[in-house]
Amino acid sequence: MKRLSPRAIWLFFISYLIRLGIVPVAFGFYLISLLPTSDTVLSNAFYSTVLISIIINIALWILLSLLWAWLTQHFFRYTLTAAYFQKEVGVLYKKSITIPYENIQNIEIDQGLLLRLLGLSEIRIETASAHARGEGRLPGLVRQEAEALKEELVRRAHAAKTN
């Protein structure tokens, strides 16, 4: 089974920072709202405690996001067999997705801003199934690899439909 580009770690990392950043930022604002307004010795100690807590939360948030991004990239695999496209994803909960070539209706290569900055592309394999939304998504492929994979999938889908 093939893996995504190692640069996909940064794609996942940045997306996790954005998605998971709401909790630490909200917690930081909550802690700031608790700050006393007087300049006593107690409030100085409280300011220090709150500041250290915010710094620890941000550091943990960044480290956990980076670890989870690495694990996501490491366990994200795909392959082309004779009859279907298959991908396996998941760190704690493994999910295997199989798309028969005859079910493929469209294949798109997407390169949003973040993907372009990282030199990556995303392939989206679309089927007629309403339940398969996002199932055929391969983020984090190098552009040349994405184009070659798209051509191969189109060739195999066409061959499966003509048989």
Secondary structure, 3 states (H helix, E strand, C coil): CEECCCCHHHHHHHHHHHHHCHHHHHHHHHHHHCCCCCCCHHHHHHHHHHHHHHHHHHHHHHHHHHHHHHHHHHHCEEEECCCEEEEEECCCCCEEEEEEHHHEEEEEEECCHHHHHHCEEEEEEEECCHHHCCCEEEEEEEHHHHHHHHHHHHHHHHHHHHC
